[in-house]
Amino acid sequence: GNVLVGYGTGAPAARRRRIRPAGVGAAAPVAAAAPAPAAAVDPAPVRPAPVAVAVGEVNGRQGPVAVVSPLVRRLARQHEIDLRQLTGSGPDGLILRADVDSAIRRAGEAGSATEAEARTTAESVVAAAPTVHAGTAAPAAAERIPLRGVRGAVADKLSRSRSEIPDATCWVDADATELMAARAAMNAASGPSGGPKVSVLALLARICTAALARYPELNSTVDTAAREIVRLPGVHLGFAAQTERGLVVPVVRDAHTHNAESIGAEIARLTELARTGKLSPAQLTGGTFTLNNYGVFGVDGSTPIINHPEAAMLGVGRIMPKPWVHNGELAVRQVVQLSLTFDHRVCDGGTAGGFLRYVADCVEQPAVLLRAL
């Protein structure tokens, strides 16, 4: 029959038995029929050193997982942590909450790193792989041209202008019929009143010097270190010249002292030096105002970029026959668009507009210049 053990005996008190994994070692079975069974003596448990096991690495555990707390099981289930892949840091390999928390943290770090690597790889592939349509050959490799020489100097100067100068542009259409007629009369003159041919650019340059005398604010520069506007006494007029080596801006020194004929002669001389690549650095620097005749390229209008450190630039489009109201009647006239880009630090729109209007008046009525002679 069954052996009953009553109170007061030497039998050990009942206790909750743990289910140990097979790899850790199981207690020897207890004989059920022994009249006075002796308590099974377990070997002294040895606490294993905590071993960091990466999520996804199987440690060979078989059988039930050594977890006591339902909280630990629920936490692992919520974060999709496989308890069989963990090595517990508790007694006899018991998995504690700290073990699950560590596994959650490692899983998050590994997931973030994997996602970032995948995203970087995908972006690199998309950026590196050119789009190739069906039936077409893969495009050739892009050509890389060093940004140096004249092209590099232009890039540096215009980039600095855009980054430092708060510029604005205004423009106006002008009837250049009378200016073209005056030029034709000058070039047709012979005898004592004759002379070298006068270009349209020379006439516009002379108009600019007259306008700058009336509006000296635009013949200035800004000293950013001292926070001062420096108004310059003389006009050194630059003009844009396109060459095979790139865009250059030769400078006519003391242009305010020249008439249209002498300005034209100096422009022709500097243009020839630019064409042959013989301009000296002194002939390319020190300008105070620039004239850009982009009309020679068949362009009607533009918004020029100021030639740093100057304060303004006048752009001139092509002169074209267009319908125009003249003396109250519609007529075909020679029309040109003038645009002025100016540094808003040195003046406001009223000054810039006044300058441009004066230039347009001189273009429409060249006799206005006689007032300054």
C-alpha positions in Angstrom: 0.0 0.0 0.0 1.0 3.7 -0.1 3.3 4.9 2.6 1.9 8.0 4.3 4.2 10.5 5.8 2.6 12.5 8.6 3.6 15.7 10.4 6.7 15.7 12.6 8.7 13.3 10.5 12.1 14.0 9.1 10.9 14.1 5.5 11.7 17.4 3.7 8.9 19.8 3.0 7.3 19.6 -0.4 8.6 22.1 -2.9 8.0 23.1 -6.5 10.1 21.1 -8.9 11.7 22.8 -11.9 11.8 21.2 -15.3 15.4 21.4 -16.2 16.6 21.1 -19.8 18.2 17.9 -20.8 21.5 19.5 -21.6 21.8 20.9 -18.0 21.2 17.5 -16.3 18.2 15.8 -14.8 17.7 14.5 -11.3 17.7 10.7 -10.8 14.3 9.1 -10.6 12.9 8.5 -7.0 11.7 4.9 -6.2 8.0 5.1 -5.4 7.9 1.9 -3.4 10.7 2.6 -0.9 9.3 2.7 2.7 11.2 5.7 3.8 12.7 7.3 0.7 15.7 9.5 1.3 15.7 12.8 -0.3 17.5 12.8 -3.5 20.6 14.8 -3.2 21.2 17.0 -6.3 24.7 18.0 -7.1 25.5 21.6 -6.3 24.2 23.7 -9.1 26.8 25.6 -11.0 25.7 29.0 -12.3 26.7 29.3 -15.9 28.4 32.4 -17.0 26.2 34.7 -19.1 26.8 34.0 -22.8 25.6 36.5 -25.4 23.8 34.7 -28.1 22.8 36.6 -31.2 19.2 36.4 -32.2 18.8 33.7 -34.8 21.7 31.6 -33.5 20.5 28.2 -32.3 22.2 27.0 -29.2 21.2 23.4 -29.4 18.6 23.5 -26.5 16.1 20.6 -26.6 12.9 20.2 -24.6 11.1 22.8 -22.6 12.5 26.3 -22.2 13.8 27.2 -18.7 11.5 30.1 -18.1 9.7 30.7 -14.8 7.9 34.0 -15.2 4.8 34.2 -17.5 5.8 37.9 -17.9 9.0 36.8 -19.6 7.1 34.5 -22.0 4.6 37.2 -22.8 7.3 39.8 -23.4 9.2 37.4 -25.7 6.0 36.6 -27.6 5.1 40.2 -28.1 8.5 40.9 -29.7 8.7 37.7 -31.6 11.7 36.4 -29.7 12.4 32.7 -29.8 13.3 31.7 -26.3 15.0 28.5 -27.6 17.6 30.7 -29.1 18.5 32.4 -25.8 20.9 31.3 -23.1 19.6 32.3 -19.7 21.7 34.1 -17.2 19.7 32.8 -14.2 20.4 29.8 -12.0 20.7 26.6 -14.1 20.3 28.6 -17.3 17.0 30.1 -16.3 15.9 32.8 -18.8 15.2 36.1 -17.0 13.6 39.2 -18.2 17.0 40.9 -18.6 17.9 38.2 -21.1 14.7 38.9 -23.2 15.3 42.7 -23.0 18.8 42.2 -24.3 17.6 40.1 -27.1 15.0 42.7 -28.0 17.6 45.4 -28.0 20.0 43.4 -30.2 17.2 42.6 -32.6 16.3 46.2 -33.0 19.9 47.3 -33.6 20.4 44.5 -36.2 17.1 45.4 -37.9 18.1 49.1 -38.1 21.5 48.3 -39.5 20.1 45.9 -42.1 17.4 48.4 -43.2 20.0 51.2 -43.5 22.3 49.0 -45.5 19.6 47.9 -47.8 18.4 51.4 -48.3 21.9 52.6 -49.1 22.5 49.8 -51.5 19.3 50.4 -53.3 20.0 54.1 -53.6 23.5 53.4 -54.9 22.1 51.0 -57.5 19.5 53.4 -58.6 22.0 56.3 -58.9 24.7 54.3 -60.6 22.5 52.4 -63.0 21.4 54.6 -66.0 18.0 54.0 -67.5 18.2 51.8 -70.5 15.1 51.5 -72.6 14.3 48.4 -74.5 15.9 48.3 -77.9 18.5 51.0 -77.2 22.2 50.7 -76.4 23.6 51.6 -73.0 24.6 55.3 -72.9 28.3 56.1 -73.1 30.2 57.3 -70.0 29.7 61.0 -69.2 32.6 63.3 -70.2 34.2 65.2 -67.3 35.8 68.6 -68.2 38.0 70.2 -65.6 36.7 73.6 -64.5 39.8 75.7 -64.9 41.3 78.4 -67.0 38.9 81.0 -68.4 35.9 78.8 -67.7 37.0 78.3 -64.1 37.6 82.0 -63.6 34.1 82.9 -65.0 32.5 80.2 -62.8 34.2 81.5 -59.6 33.4 85.1 -60.3 29.8 84.6 -61.2 29.2 82.2 -58.3 30.6 84.8 -55.9 28.4 87.5 -57.5 25.3 85.3 -57.0 26.2 84.5 -53.4 27.2 88.0 -52.2 25.2 90.5 -54.2 21.4 91.0 -53.7 20.7 91.9 -57.3 17.6 93.0 -59.1 16.8 93.6 -62.7 14.6 96.1 -64.6 14.2 96.4 -68.3 12.6 98.6 -71.0 11.9 98.5 -74.7 13.3 101.5 -76.6 12.9 102.8 -80.2 16.5 102.8 -81.6 15.5 104.1 -85.0 17.0 107.5 -84.4 20.2 106.1 -83.0 20.7 103.9 -86.0 20.1 106.8 -88.3 22.7 108.9 -86.4 25.2 106.1 -86.6 24.6 105.8 -90.4 25.1 109.6 -90.7 28.4 109.4 -88.8 29.8 106.6 -90.8 28.7 108.2 -94.1 30.5 111.5 -93.3 33.6 112.2 -95.3 36.2 115.0 -95.4 37.0 116.9 -92.3 33.9 115.5 -90.5 34.7 111.9 -91.4 36.6 109.3 -89.4 36.7 105.7 -88.3 33.5 103.8 -88.4 31.5 104.0 -85.2 29.9 100.8 -83.9 26.6 100.5 -82.1 28.5 99.3 -79.0 30.6 102.4 -79.0 27.5 104.6 -79.0 26.0 102.6 -76.2 29.2 102.8 -74.2 29.2 106.6 -74.6 25.6 106.7 -73.4 26.5 104.6 -70.4 29.3 107.0 -69.3 26.8 109.9 -69.6 24.2 108.0 -67.6 26.8 107.2 -64.9 27.7 110.8 -64.6 24.0 111.5 -63.7 23.6 108.4 -61.5 27.0 107.9 -59.8 25.5 105.4 -57.3 25.8 102.7 -59.9 29.5 103.4 -60.4 30.4 102.0 -57.0 31.3 98.9 -55.1 30.6 97.6 -51.6 33.3 97.0 -49.0 31.7 94.2 -47.0 34.4 94.2 -44.3 33.9 97.8 -43.5 30.2 97.8 -44.4 30.7 100.8 -46.7 29.6 101.8 -50.2 32.6 103.0 -52.1 31.6 105.5 -54.8 34.4 105.5 -57.5 35.6 108.7 -59.1 36.3 107.4 -62.6 34.4 105.1 -65.0 36.4 102.1 -66.1 33.9 100.5 -68.6 34.1 96.7 -69.1 32.4 95.1 -72.1 31.7 91.4 -72.5 33.6 89.7 -75.4 33.1 86.1 -76.4 36.2 84.3 -77.6 37.1 80.7 -78.4 38.6 80.4 -74.9 35.4 81.6 -73.3 33.9 84.9 -72.1 36.2 87.7 -71.1 35.5 91.3 -70.0 38.2 93.8 -71.2 38.2 97.2 -69.5 38.3 100.6 -71.2 40.2 102.8 -68.7 38.8 106.2 -68.0 35.9 105.7 -70.4 34.3 108.9 -69.1 37.0 110.9 -70.8 36.4 109.4 -74.2 34.0 110.4 -77.0 32.2 107.8 -79.1 34.9 107.6 -81.7 37.8 107.0 -79.2 35.8 104.6 -77.2 35.0 102.6 -80.4 38.7 102.5 -81.3 39.7 101.2 -77.8 36.9 98.6 -77.9 38.1 97.4 -81.3 41.7 97.2 -80.0 40.8 95.2 -76.9 38.5 92.9 -78.8 41.4 92.0 -81.2 43.6 91.3 -78.2 40.9 89.1 -76.7 40.5 87.2 -79.9 44.2 86.4 -80.1 44.5 85.6 -76.4 46.9 88.5 -75.7 45.0 90.4 -73.1 47.0 91.1 -70.0 45.6 90.7 -66.5 45.6 94.5 -66.0 43.3 94.8 -69.1 40.8 92.3 -67.6 40.5 93.8 -64.1 39.5 97.0 -62.4 36.2 97.6 -64.1 33.5 99.7 -62.4 30.6 99.1 -64.8 30.0 96.5 -67.5 28.1 96.7 -70.8 26.9 93.4 -72.2 25.7 93.4 -75.8 24.2 89.9 -76.0 22.1 91.0 -79.0 25.0 89.9 -81.3 23.9 86.3 -80.5 20.4 87.0 -81.7 18.9 87.3 -78.2 16.2 89.8 -77.4 16.6 90.0 -73.6 18.3 88.6 -70.6 18.9 89.2 -66.9 22.7 89.7 -66.7 24.7 88.6 -63.7 26.7 91.5 -62.2 30.5 91.3 -62.7 31.7 91.2 -59.1 32.7 93.5 -57.4 30.9 96.0 -59.5 27.4 97.3 -58.7 25.5 97.1 -62.0 25.5 95.8 -65.6 23.6 97.0 -68.6 22.4 94.4 -71.1 21.5 95.1 -74.7 19.4 92.9 -76.9 19.3 92.7 -80.7 17.8 95.7 -82.6 14.9 94.4 -84.6 12.1 95.9 -86.8 8.9 95.7 -84.8 5.5 97.4 -84.8 5.7 100.6 -82.7 3.4 103.5 -82.0 5.4 106.6 -83.3 3.8 110.1 -83.2 0.4 108.5 -82.6 0.6 106.1 -85.5 1.5 102.5 -85.8 4.8 102.1 -87.7 7.6 99.7 -88.1 10.6 100.9 -86.0 13.9 99.5 -84.9 13.3 98.3 -81.3 15.8 97.1 -78.7 15.3 95.8 -75.2 17.6 97.2 -72.5 18.0 95.5 -69.1 19.8 96.7 -66.0 20.9 94.4 -63.2 21.9 96.4 -60.1 23.2 95.7 -56.6 20.3 96.6 -54.3 22.7 97.5 -51.5 24.0 100.6 -53.3 20.6 102.0 -54.5 16.9 101.4 -54.8 14.7 100.9 -57.7 14.1 104.6 -58.3 17.8 105.2 -59.0 18.1 102.1 -61.2 14.9 103.0 -63.1 16.1 106.6 -63.6 19.4 105.4 -65.0 17.7 103.0 -67.4 15.2 105.6 -68.5 18.0 108.0 -69.3 19.8 105.4 -71.4 16.5 104.7 -73.2 15.9 108.4 -73.9 19.4 108.7 -75.4 18.8 105.7 -77.6 15.5 107.1 -78.8 16.7 110.7 -79.1 20.5 110.8 -79.5 20.4 114.6 -79.5 19.9 114.3 -75.7 23.7 113.6 -75.5 24.4 117.1 -76.9 23.5 118.5 -73.6 26.5 116.8 -72.0 29.0 117.9 -74.8 
